Amino acid sequence: MVLRFRAPTIEWRGPAPFVFARVPEEEADAIAAISGSTSYGWGCIAVEARIGDTDFTTSLFPREGGYLVPVKVAVQRAEGVEVGDEVEVALHIEER
């Protein structure tokens, strides 16, 4: 499955601050529909992602009925992404 969307980045604090892009509801529903064959535990889903010109691997985090895309520090630096910026995200999710 390949999904593309635009989303603002948000900060969510865990043990350390992280920047995430929230997956919009329509795309989150599509992900939830296949989550049984894609999740590797705790509802996390491995993805290949692209923001701007930067490709990276990460895992979607389930949060408040949807999903968050962690934006790695290297991606933030390469693309000049800060909290509150709107980013274009492409996700590739493989069913297992």
Salt bridges, closest charged atoms under 4 A:
GLU11 OE2 - ARG13 NH2 3.68
GLU48 OE1 - HIS92 ND1 3.96
ASP55 OD1 - ARG50 NH1 2.72
GLU64 OE1 - ARG22 NH2 3.72
GLU86 OE2 - ARG6 NE 2.93
GLU88 OE1 - ARG6 NH1 3.35
GLU94 OE2 - HIS92 NE2 3.09
